[in-house]
Amino acid sequence: MLEWVLPAILTIITASTPLVFAAVGEVLVEKSGVLNLGIEGMMVVGAIAAFAVGVTFESATLAIISGAVAGAFLAFIFGLLTLNLLANQVATGLALTIFGLGLSSLIGHSYVGKTFPGLPKLEITLLTDIPFLGPIIFGQDILVYLSILSVFGVSWFLYRTRWGLIVRAIGENHDAAYSIGYSVKFVRMIVILIGGALAGLGGSYLSLAYTPFWVENMTAGRGWIALALVVFASWKPGRALLGAYLFGGITIIQMHAQGFDVQIPAQVMSSLPYLATIFVLVLISRDSSRTLLNAPACLGKNFQPSS
Amino acid sequence: MKIRFEPRQSESRTVVFLSPLVAVLFTGLFSMLIFAILGVDPITAVYTFFIGPVTSIAGWAELFVKATPLVLIGIGLSFGFRSNIWNIGAEGQLTIGALTGGGLALLFYNVDSVFLLPAMIIAGIFGGAIWAAIPAFLRVRFNTNEILTSLMLVYVAQLILSYLIQGPMRAPDGYNFPESRLFHDAALLPTLISETRLHAGWIAALFFAVIAWILWSRHIIGFQVKVAGDAPLAARFSGVREKNVTWLVLLISGGAAGLAGMIEVSGPIGQIVPIISPGYGFTAIIVAFLGRLHPIGIIFSGMLMALTYLGGDAAQIEMKLPNAVTGVFQGMLLFFLLATDFFVRYRIRFGALRETPDKESSKKGVVG
């Protein structure tokens, strides 16, 4: 029994980490009232940036930083368009995804077939050797720890700091926040950049650790699943973590079932994560008063001062 | 000198029509920059990409072939975007339409009847509409976000295609290649110009544009869709049922995408293959916006986007550039369009503040 539980849990962690980054980043962004549908684009550009730098300079640290910067760069375009030029947030997010997928395959064209050695795993003598729990808790790579840290970081920031309060206030009522003197544009831009960096990190994990090579469109809808996770989590960082691991679990079950030679077409199993997303969304949004209560009141609305 | 942005009294009609042209111009300039970065001569590259493909009749025919699905889907989507319903799963609806329409051709493989093609058209429209009916039902019944559900169904549709093409639909004598049998002549769309691939689907796209134009300008349905999008409250008070509009726009856009899918397999492809569309369903989103959500505009923007596909292929063959350049151009174009649309509602003013806003700011000073 134990001999397959441990690898299963380890692979669930790998499958969930990109979702954790992306979903938590989006929770932060949406809390400020901004709906950025471009996660998929930011993730995939983060993935290729991290991979390209990682392969070229053979440095995991540089690779991770580039992934985050690339995600933030795409987010910056989004911020510029929606905050300064008041472009429709849904349309801009879609443009970000289309642009990101194109840009990443353009850059990735010359990196097809190359491999990255993967991220080094933490190893502490004695602790990592503890049977079962050791490798799970003390044997991960830096991005896994960083993803968990980002959940606690965002949660602490939103609910325990003054600036977190301001972000939430802007998300609930940007006119009121503006009239008492907060710069809505500035705060939202910062939050959008952080969200982009987190999505970029999620993408980096895909190309550096999940699969150590570059595949075109390798995010395969994870950015969109992350968006659904935000709704599922009722805009709470802790629940986003839970949701991400739930989905990571579904992905892994699906892969293992294919391995066990179950008499179901592989395509049925592969469609599980997408069908599960729809199912979860239906369950959550069925109760419309709950969604209204939890969703930031200004979500998706552009801010124009003095109107 | 200071530059300020001042809200306009009303939206500028001129800028509405001008901004796509400015966006195209900027995309052109930036694409030259990208070509320079990629280490190719920008002038040659722009020529190969944007002009080379349309220097022959065959090239124009190919342009219309690629524009057909884009125009069909773009017009369908414009219904949704006008009413604030975001169907971004047209790619999936296209796939299902190709499977239902093309499936009929395989099912009646030995039947040589003039009724086969019309039946395939109906099946294609029906298939796409059913796939769009899922997000519509979930939206109306459970208030589920249609953006996410329609997109998730794209992946599911592609997996269904993958299953069918490796199993039930695979050609029995095809050496295990994941491809269906070639359709018989009765199941193929007639070509318009011999020696080219231009087929009757383009006529269908133009026909759909006319119908859409009539709906928008002369019919109550177009009016209701517009009101539901621009002023949801007013729509509710005047008796427009939000749920009906949701159903209507999703079924129209799904049906159009399904028809586009059927046209692809029955026109240029001629069989069912593992990859039916190079992302037409997503590109059509840009087509709809670039065409200002207007049927006539969408015909032109569809042709322009078709050109980016042809250009991408030409650049790959003649200049060894990855054809992913197409996606970058398309994304950039939408960025520039969204940016220039700012000036539909705002105008640029140079110099210090004028009188009227001045008074207001001094008033504020007194109060504060």
Interface residues (C-beta under 8 A of the other chain):
Chain A: L37 I77 L81 L85 L86 A87 N88 V90 A91 T92 L94 A95 L96 I98 F99 G100 L101 G102 L103 S105 L106 G108 H109 E216 A220 G221 W224 L227 A228 V231 P265 Q267 V268 S270 S271 Y274 L275 T277 I278 L281 V282 S285 R286 S288 T291 S307
Chain B: P7 W86 I88 L138 F142 N143 T144 N145 I147 L148 T149 L151 M152 L153 Y155 V156 L159 I160 S162 Y163 G167 F282 T283 I285 I286 F289 P322 A324 V325 T326 G327 V328 F329 Q330 G331 M332 L334 F335 L338 A339 D341 F342 R345
